[in-house]
Structures are given as structure tokens and as C-alpha cells.
């Protein structure tokens, strides 16, 4: 035992060093996370009729850079103030996603972050009383304790009143396209610079492409769509668009110059912002552009005999048909007391034809028709006659 006593001081030193090392690894206590979701920064708004549609990305991180584990609802705020400072009366709440945490959803990639939306209905009296003003929206992402880190970015939409779609909107296929008709409405008159127009949309049911066709006004409530393709399915709708000059706001505008005598006057005008909002759409009108309409009847047919010094023939000439879907022509001939018979095998591609099968001493009566790409044939033209003289 005596031989081991010299090891005691070394063991004590090692124990003390280990204790000191363990104490050095303990840092300051970490405060618990407040679990406040970061406010959204991509809030956007679209108005259609009295509905305002809001869209934003659901927060997946907290303000202290942790994953959101206990999401609460999202509060929807609306205000007439240009810059919202508090949410006195929320217009709605969006509950958190059920069955999946936002942080887990975000793991699918940067292009698949969880999205949220909300539709707010603007009260009619709010529109009527504030037609030249804007309304401001923001959202607050709350935790389960109903606390937030503040508003999202704020967006504005116009409060200009909208109108219902016109009555009796109809779509009819005609020979050169689709004819759209509706009943003109008597729009309300106000002291504000408020005016309305009709906007027409077309959707291709074959491709899904949607396009604005035109803005139209009364007193002629009709529009001809001549840009269709035949043998296609389309869907048409119409809406009333409201325009209003908002309350004047001074902001950079183009400098205006005018010459008065030898002096050039420069003015920087106060600009008016113009708001435009579409009303609700009419019921859709579906059509199938079945082409049962023949091309126009050819005109100006002439028949001219040629023969001296060569085999006799009759040349036919006529004005070209201008239909975009023209495929060609048929040429008909008859003799006195007989019915017209078609002379050509395939369609004649140009407005000219030579009849070399003629007999001296006979008279012939000619007519032509036009044929489109779908085989629709026009009526025959007026006849042109020519006589082949005796040799």
C-alpha cells in the first residue's frame, strides 16, 4: 500500500481538471422560442365583382429562425386607411392546415411552399359610399396563443362599384364567324367620373386558352368574332368593366411643354389614378363552329372563243373568290335545252379554265361555283355563253 501513495496527488489533479472541463461546457441558458411565425411578404389581391381574392405563402419559419411547429390561424384585416396600423375588426380567419405542419410541407422544395387564399365580400354600402377610394388588406399569421409578429405586406384594391352582367347574352355561329349579342343596360349616373364598358372573353375548349376579344359599348349591343377557326369548340362570356378616377394624388408625371409666343411654359400636372374593376361574368355561351356555310358565288364570268389557225377552244375567266378557306372552283357547261354538267375532275385552283372540247357550229353556256376546304359549294354564277363558228 505504501508504494501507491505517490499516485494520490496525480489522481486528485486529474479529477479536478475533469470537473473544470465539465463546467466550461455549460453556456448561458437559451430562452424558449416565442413561436411567432414570420409575417408573409407576398400577399396579393385580385378583385372580381364584389369579391376580393387574397393569396399568400404560409410562413414555415418563426421570427427566431425555428420551424413553425404550432401554427395558429391567419387573421384577415381590411381598412380604409392607406397604411394599416392595427386590425380593429378582422373580416375573417383562415385556420391552419389540418394534418400537416407547414414546416413539413415546405420540405418538398422552394417551388412548392404551402399557399393560402381567402375571399372577402365587399359590402355594397362600402362601395357606394367610397367609389373613388382604395381599401387596404393585410394578414397576420398567428401562433396557437393568438400572437403574431405583425402584418404582412399591405395591398390595395379599388372600391369602385361594379355592375351585374347584361341580360340575354347570346352566341350564334354565322357564315363569317360567331355573332355575340346582348341587351344594353341603363347604368347609374353619379357625380364621380364613373363610366362603364362591356368586355368580351373567349375560351377555347380544345386548348383551354383564354383571351380578351374586345371592349364594346352601346347603343349597338353586338360583336362579330371573325378570328375563330372552323370545327372548334368555344365558350364566350361578357362582363361590365367599371372605370373611375381616384382621388387626386401627386406623383411623377410627364412634364408638359407648350410655346406661348417666344416663351416655353413647362408644367408638372397633378395626375389622376384610374381604377378599373371587372364585374361578375355572364353565364357562358358554348358554340361549335360547324362550317355549313359555302363561299361566295363567283362573279364576272367571261367566255372568249379562240380558234383561227389552231384547234378551237373557249377560255373562261372570272373574279377570284376572297374567302379565306377557299379550296377551288367547279366549272359547268350546258348546251341549249340541256342541264349544266361539271367539266373538271379535281377542283380548279385558279379563276381561269380552258374548254378545248368544243364543236364548230355549237353554242355553249358556262357557269362556275366556289368550294371551301370542308366541301361546301356555292351556288353557280351567272352564265356566260359563247358560240363556236363553223370552219
C-alpha positions in Angstrom: 0.0 0.0 0.0 2.9 2.3 0.8 4.1 2.0 -2.8 0.8 3.5 -4.2 0.7 6.7 -2.1 2.7 8.7 -4.6 -0.2 8.3 -7.1 -2.7 10.1 -4.9 -1.7 13.7 -5.9 -1.8 12.9 -9.6 -5.3 11.4 -9.3 -6.6 14.4 -7.5 -5.3 16.7 -10.1 -6.9 14.7 -12.9 -10.3 14.7 -11.1 -10.1 18.5 -10.6 -9.2 19.0 -14.3 -12.2 16.9 -15.4 -14.5 18.8 -13.1 -13.3 22.2 -14.5 -13.7 21.0 -18.1 -17.3 20.0 -17.5 -18.1 23.4 -16.0 -16.6 25.2 -19.0 -19.1 23.5 -21.5 -22.2 25.0 -19.8 -23.3 28.2 -21.5 -25.9 30.8 -20.8 -29.5 29.4 -20.7 -31.3 29.6 -24.1 -34.7 31.4 -23.9 -37.7 29.5 -25.1 -38.9 30.2 -28.7 -41.8 32.7 -28.9 -43.2 30.6 -31.8 -44.2 33.7 -33.7 -44.5 33.0 -37.5 -42.6 35.4 -39.8 -45.2 37.7 -41.4 -45.9 36.9 -45.1 -44.2 39.2 -47.6 -46.0 38.1 -50.8 -49.7 39.0 -50.1 -51.5 39.8 -53.4 -55.1 40.7 -54.1 -57.4 40.4 -57.1 -60.9 41.9 -57.3 -63.8 40.5 -59.4 -67.2 41.9 -58.8 -67.7 42.3 -55.1 -65.2 39.6 -54.2 -61.6 40.3 -53.3 -59.4 37.2 -53.6 -56.2 37.2 -51.4 -53.2 34.9 -51.9 -50.1 34.5 -49.8 -47.4 31.9 -48.8 -47.9 30.3 -45.4 -45.0 31.0 -43.1 -42.8 28.0 -42.3 -40.2 29.7 -40.1 -40.6 31.7 -36.9 -39.0 35.1 -36.2 -36.2 33.4 -34.3 -35.5 31.1 -37.2 -37.1 28.0 -35.9 -39.6 25.8 -37.8 -43.2 26.7 -37.1 -44.5 23.7 -35.1 -47.6 25.1 -33.5 -49.3 27.2 -36.3 -52.5 29.1 -35.4 -55.0 30.7 -37.7 -54.3 33.6 -40.1 -56.2 36.8 -39.4 -57.6 38.8 -42.4 -57.6 42.6 -41.9 -59.3 45.3 -44.0 -59.1 49.0 -43.6 -59.9 52.3 -45.4 -56.6 53.7 -44.1 -53.9 54.0 -46.8 -51.5 52.4 -44.3 -53.0 50.0 -41.8 -51.6 50.3 -38.3 -54.0 47.9 -36.4 -56.6 45.3 -37.2 -59.6 46.6 -35.3 -62.3 44.4 -37.0 -61.0 41.3 -38.8 -63.0 40.2 -41.8 -62.1 36.6 -41.4 -59.7 33.9 -40.3 -58.0 31.1 -42.2 -57.5 28.0 -40.0 -54.1 26.2 -40.0 -53.7 23.3 -42.3 -55.2 20.1 -40.9 -53.0 17.0 -40.7 -49.7 18.6 -42.0 -47.4 21.1 -40.4 -46.3 24.0 -42.7 -42.6 23.2 -42.0 -43.1 19.7 -43.2 -44.9 20.8 -46.3 -42.1 23.2 -47.2 -39.6 20.3 -47.4 -40.9 19.5 -50.9 -38.9 22.2 -52.4 -38.7 26.0 -52.9 -41.4 26.0 -55.6 -43.9 24.1 -53.5 -44.2 26.2 -50.4 -47.7 26.0 -48.9 -50.1 28.5 -50.2 -53.2 30.0 -48.7 -56.1 32.1 -50.0 -59.2 33.9 -48.8 -62.2 35.5 -50.5 -63.7 38.7 -48.9 -67.0 40.1 -50.0 -67.1 43.9 -50.1 -70.3 45.3 -48.6 -72.4 47.2 -51.1 -72.6 50.4 -48.9 -68.8 50.4 -48.6 -68.5 50.6 -52.4 -71.3 53.1 -52.9 -70.0 55.5 -50.2 -66.4 55.3 -51.3 -66.3 54.9 -55.1 -63.1 56.8 -55.6 -61.1 55.3 -52.7 -59.0 52.2 -52.2 -59.3 49.6 -49.4 -56.2 48.1 -47.8 -55.7 44.5 -46.9 -53.1 42.7 -44.7 -52.9 39.3 -43.0 -51.5 38.3 -39.6 -50.0 34.8 -39.1 -50.8 33.8 -35.5 -49.5 31.1 -33.3 -51.7 29.0 -31.1 -51.7 31.7 -28.4 -53.2 34.2 -30.9 -50.0 36.2 -31.0 -48.3 37.5 -34.2 -45.1 39.2 -35.3 -47.1 41.9 -37.2 -48.7 42.5 -40.5 -47.8 41.1 -43.9 -47.1 43.4 -46.7 -50.2 45.6 -47.4 -52.1 45.6 -50.7 -54.9 47.8 -52.0 -57.9 47.4 -54.3 -60.4 49.9 -55.6 -63.8 50.3 -54.1 -65.4 51.4 -57.4 -69.0 49.9 -57.6 -69.4 47.1 -60.2 -72.4 46.2 -62.3 -74.1 42.8 -63.0 -73.5 41.3 -66.4 -76.0 42.2 -69.2 -79.1 40.2 -69.8 -79.7 37.8 -72.7 -76.1 37.3 -73.8 -76.2 35.0 -76.9 -73.6 33.5 -79.2 -74.6 32.4 -82.7 -72.4 30.8 -85.5 -72.8 32.7 -88.8 -71.2 32.4 -92.2 -68.1 34.5 -91.3 -67.7 33.8 -87.6 -69.6 34.0 -84.3 -72.1 36.8 -83.6 -72.5 37.9 -80.0 -75.5 39.9 -78.9 -76.8 41.2 -75.5 -79.2 43.7 -74.0 -77.9 47.2 -73.2 -78.2 48.2 -69.6 -79.0 51.7 -68.2 -76.0 52.3 -65.9 -76.4 54.6 -62.9 -75.2 58.2 -63.1 -73.1 59.7 -60.3 -71.3 62.9 -59.6 -68.0 61.0 -59.9 -66.2 60.4 -63.2 -67.5 56.9 -63.3 -68.1 55.1 -66.6 -68.7 51.5 -67.8 -68.0 49.3 -70.8 -68.7 45.7 -71.9 -65.7 43.3 -72.1 -66.0 40.1 -74.0 -63.9 37.0 -73.4 -63.4 33.8 -75.4 -62.1 30.4 -74.2 -61.0 27.6 -76.5 -62.5 24.4 -75.2 -60.0 22.5 -77.3 -56.8 24.1 -76.0 -58.0 25.8 -72.8 -56.6 29.2 -73.9 -58.5 32.2 -72.7 -58.4 35.6 -74.5 -59.9 39.0 -74.2 -61.6 39.8 -77.5 -62.8 43.4 -77.2 -64.3 46.2 -75.2 -67.7 47.2 -76.6 -70.2 50.0 -76.0 -73.8 50.5 -76.7 -76.1 51.6 -78.5 -75.2 48.7 -80.8 -75.0 45.6 -78.5 -73.3 43.2 -80.9 -69.9 42.0 -81.7 -68.7 39.7 -84.5 -65.8 37.4 -83.8 -64.2 36.7 -87.1 -61.0 35.2 -85.6 -62.5 31.8 -85.0 -61.3 28.5 -86.5 -63.9 26.3 -88.0 -64.8 22.9 -86.5 -63.7 24.1 -83.0 -65.5 24.5 -79.6 -65.6 27.9 -77.9 -67.0 29.4 -74.8 -67.9 33.1 -74.6 -68.7 35.3 -71.6 -69.3 39.0 -71.1 -68.7 41.3 -68.1 -69.2 45.0 -67.3 -66.0 46.9 -66.5 -66.1 49.9 -64.2 -63.7 52.8 -64.6 -63.3 55.7 -62.1 -60.8 58.5 -61.5 -59.4 58.0 -58.0 -58.9 60.9 -55.6 -56.0 63.1 -57.0 -52.6 62.0 -56.0 -49.4 64.0 -56.7 -46.8 61.7 -58.2 -44.2 61.9 -61.0 -45.9 62.7 -64.3 -44.5 63.6 -67.8 -43.5 67.3 -67.9 -45.8 69.1 -70.4 -44.4 71.9 -72.6 -46.2 74.5 -74.7 -45.0 77.5 -76.6 -46.6 80.8 -75.8 -45.1 83.5 -78.1 -41.4 83.3 -77.6 -41.8 81.6 -74.2 -41.8 77.9 -73.4 -44.0 77.1 -70.5 -43.3 73.9 -68.5 -45.9 72.4 -66.2 -45.9 69.3 -64.0 -49.5 68.3 -63.7 -51.3 66.6 -60.8 -52.1 63.1 -62.1 -55.2 61.2 -61.6 -55.0 57.5 -61.0 -57.7 55.5 -62.8 -59.1 52.3 -61.3 -60.6 49.6 -63.4 -62.6 46.6 -61.9 -64.5 43.9 -63.7 -67.9 42.9 -62.6 -69.2 39.3 -62.4 -69.2 37.3 -65.6 -72.3 36.3 -67.5 -73.3 32.7 -68.0 -71.0 31.1 -70.6 -72.3 30.5 -74.1 -70.8 27.5 -75.8 -70.7 27.1 -79.6 -69.2 24.6 -82.0 -68.2 26.3 -85.2 -69.5 23.8 -87.6 -68.9 25.1 -91.1 -72.0 24.6 -93.2 -71.6 27.9 -95.0 -70.5 27.9 -98.6 -68.1 30.5 -100.1 -69.4 33.5 -102.0 -70.8 33.0 -105.5 -68.1 33.8 -108.2 -68.8 36.9 -110.3 -67.6 38.5 -113.6 -67.5 35.3 -115.6 -66.4 35.8 -119.3 -66.2 33.2 -122.1 -63.9 34.0 -125.1 -63.5 31.8 -128.2 -60.2 31.3 -130.0 -59.6 29.1 -133.0 -58.3 30.5 -136.2 -55.1 28.7 -137.2 -55.3 26.2 -134.3 -57.6 23.8 -132.6 -60.7 25.7 -131.3 -61.2 26.4 -127.6 -63.1 28.6 -125.2 -61.2 30.4 -122.4 -63.1 31.2 -119.2 -62.1 34.0 -116.8 -63.8 35.3 -113.6 -63.1 37.4 -110.5 -61.3 35.5 -107.8 -63.2 34.4 -104.7 -61.7 36.1 -101.5 -62.9 33.6 -98.8 -60.0 32.6 -96.6 -61.0 28.9 -96.7 -61.4 28.7 -100.5 -60.3 25.3 -101.9 -61.1 25.8 -105.6 -63.8 26.1 -108.2 -66.1 23.9 -110.3 -66.8 24.7 -113.9 -70.2 23.8 -115.5 -71.3 23.8 -119.2 -74.5 23.1 -120.9 -75.8 23.2 -124.4 -79.2 24.6 -125.4 -82.0 22.6 -123.9 -79.8 20.6 -121.5 -78.8 20.8 -117.8 -75.4 22.1 -116.7 -72.7 19.3 -116.2 -69.5 19.7 -114.3 -66.4 19.7 -116.6 -63.5 19.5 -114.3 -62.3 16.4 -112.4 -60.4 17.9 -109.5 -61.0 21.4 -108.2 -59.8 24.3 -110.4 -57.3 26.2 -108.3 -57.2 29.5 -110.3 -60.0 31.7 -111.6 -59.5 30.5 -115.2 -60.3 27.5 -117.3 -59.9 26.4 -120.9 -62.5 24.3 -122.6 -60.9 22.5 -125.6 -63.7 20.1 -126.1 -65.8 22.2 -128.4 -67.5 21.5 -131.7 -67.7 24.1 -134.5 -71.3 25.4 -135.1 -72.4 24.9 -131.5 -73.1 27.4 -128.7 -72.2 26.7 -125.0 -73.4 28.2 -121.7 -70.9 28.3 -118.8 -71.1 28.8 -115.1 -68.7 28.4 -112.1 -69.1 27.7 -108.4 -66.7 28.1 -105.4 -65.9 25.3 -103.0 -64.3 25.6 -99.5 -62.0 23.4 -97.6 -64.9 21.4 -96.0 -66.5 20.8 -99.3 -69.3 23.4 -99.1 -70.1 24.5 -102.6 -71.6 27.9 -103.5 -74.4 28.4 -106.0 -73.4 28.7 -109.6 -72.5 32.1 -111.1 -74.5 33.8 -113.8 -74.0 32.1 -117.1 -71.7 33.3 -119.9 -72.3 32.0 -123.4 -70.0 31.6 -126.4 -70.6 30.2 -129.9 -68.0 28.2 -131.9 -68.2 29.2 -135.6 -68.2 26.8 -138.4 -64.8 26.1 -140.0 
